[in-house]
Amino acid sequence: MARTPSGAEHREAARELLRTAKTVEQMRQAQAALLPLELGLSLEQTALAIGRSVGGTCNMRTRFMAVSEGRRAAPRSKRELRNRASASLDREAKILDEVLRGAADGAVLVVPQLKPKIEARLGKPLALSSVYRMLARHGWRKLAAIEVTDSGPWQRECSASPVLRDCTGQVRSP
């Protein structure tokens, strides 16, 4: 005969997590704790029901119990980890607000020219790709249009008004 499942004191916390789960992993974790307690399923049957291995299911149950008892911190999302971050997300946003003041007025911003300003505010050197990733993290995308006239490498045949092209080279009307 199988052992009685442990964790009866966490039944209410598991029910609450099952009601408020926002991700599949949270729901699986609540099910891993509740199914043996409520339905008397074995660990193997619970693993089969939630679609995880027996070892993974056991780890989910013990992690849930440790978190609900306060012996362990709740797991953080991947976005919160940022182990090699140059600055916190709040500090990055503040730096970008200072550096990108001209963008609100419609000024053209060139990222390689922004790099030294961002480095000065951070106090450490950055790769250009890190600057692009920082801009992307905070919602900045490459949206600038270039003006094309009758002179230069973008010559057009007798256009009286300037032609605007976006970053992909598509012609846009002004």
For each residue, the residues with C-beta under 8 A, 3 or more apart:
1:
2: 42
3:
4:
5: 8 36 37 40
6: 65
7: 10 11 14 33 36 37 61 64 65
8: 5 11 37
9:
10: 7 13 14 33 64 65 68 69
11: 7 8 14 15 33 34 37 38
12: 15 16
13: 10 16 17 64 68
14: 7 10 11 17 18 30 33 34 37 64 68
15: 11 12 18 19 30 34
16: 12 13 19 20
17: 13 14 20 21 26 29 30 33 64
18: 14 15 21 27 30 31 34
19: 15 16
20: 16 17
21: 17 18 26 27 30
22: 26
23: 26 27
24: 27 28
25: 28 29
26: 17 21 22 23 29 30
27: 18 21 23 24 30 31
28: 24 25 31 32 50 51 52 60
29: 17 25 26 32 33 60 63 64
30: 14 15 17 18 21 26 27 33 34 64
31: 18 27 28 34 35 46 49 50
32: 28 29 35 46 50 52 57 60 61 64
33: 7 10 11 14 17 29 30 36 37 60 61 64 65
34: 11 14 15 18 30 31 37 38
35: 31 32 38 39 41 45 46 49 50
36: 5 7 33 39 40 41 42 43 46 61
37: 5 7 8 11 14 33 34
38: 11 34 35
39: 35 36
40: 5 36
41: 35 36 45 46 49
42: 2 36 45 46
43: 36 46 47 54 57 58
44: 47 48 54
45: 35 41 42 48 49
46: 31 32 35 36 41 42 43 49 50 57
47: 43 44 50 52 53 54 56 57
48: 44 45 51
49: 31 35 41 45 46
50: 28 31 32 35 46 47 57
51: 28 48
52: 28 32 47 56 57 60
53: 47 56 57
54: 43 44 47 57 58
55: 58 59
56: 47 52 53 59 60
57: 32 43 46 47 50 52 53 54 60 61
58: 43 54 55 61 62
59: 55 56 62 63
60: 28 29 32 33 52 56 57 63 64
61: 7 32 33 36 57 58 64 65
62: 58 59 65 66
63: 29 59 60 66 67 72 75
64: 7 10 13 14 17 29 30 32 33 60 61 67 68
65: 6 7 10 33 61 62 68 69
66: 62 63 69 71 72
67: 63 64 70 71 72 73 74
68: 10 13 14 64 65
69: 10 65 66
70: 67
71: 66 67
72: 63 66 67
73: 67
74: 67
75: 63
76: 80 81
77: 80 81
78: 81
79: 82
80: 76 77
81: 76 77 78
82: 79 85 88 89
83:
84:
85: 82 88
86: 92 122 124 126 130 134
87: 91 92 95 122
88: 82 85 91 92
89: 82 92 93 137
90: 93 94
91: 87 88 94 95
92: 86 87 88 89 95 96 134 137 138
93: 89 90 96 97 138
94: 90 91 97 98
95: 87 91 92 98 99 118 121 122
96: 92 93 99 100 118 134 135 138 140
97: 93 94 100 101
98: 94 95 101 121
99: 95 96 114 117 118 121
100: 96 97 103 104 109 114 140
101: 97 98 104 105
102: 105 107 109
103: 100 106 107 109
104: 100 101
105: 101 102
106: 103
107: 102 103
108: 144
109: 100 102 103 113 114 144
110: 113 114
111: 114 115 128 131 132 135
112: 115 128
113: 109 110 116 117
114: 99 100 109 110 111 117 118 131
115: 111 112 118 119 126 128 131
116: 113 119 120
117: 99 113 114 120 121
118: 95 96 99 114 115 121 122 126 131 134
119: 115 116 122 123 124 125 126
120: 116 117 123
121: 95 98 99 117 118
122: 86 87 95 118 119 126
123: 119 120
124: 86 119
125: 119
126: 86 115 118 119 122 130 131
127: 130 131
128: 111 112 115 131 132
129: 132 133
130: 86 126 127 133 134
131: 111 114 115 118 126 127 128 134 135
132: 111 128 129 135 136
133: 129 130 136 137
134: 86 92 96 118 130 131 137 138
135: 96 111 131 132 138 140 141
136: 132 133 139 140 141
137: 89 92 133 134
138: 92 93 96 134 135
139: 136
140: 96 100 135 136
141: 135 136
142: 167
143: 166 167
144: 108 109 166 167
145: 164 165 166 167 172
146: 154 164 165
147: 162 163 164
148: 152 154 156 159 162 163 164 165
149: 152 154 159 162
150: 155 156 158 159
151: 155
152: 148 149 155
153:
154: 146 148 149 163 165
155: 150 151 152
156: 148 150 159 163
157:
158: 150
159: 148 149 150 156 162 163
160:
161: 174
162: 147 148 149 159 174
163: 147 148 154 156 159 171
164: 145 146 147 148 171 172 173 174
165: 145 146 148 154 169 170 171 172
166: 143 144 145 169 170 172
167: 142 143 144 145
168:
169: 165 166
170: 165 166
171: 163 164 165
172: 145 164 165 166
173: 164
174: 161 162 164
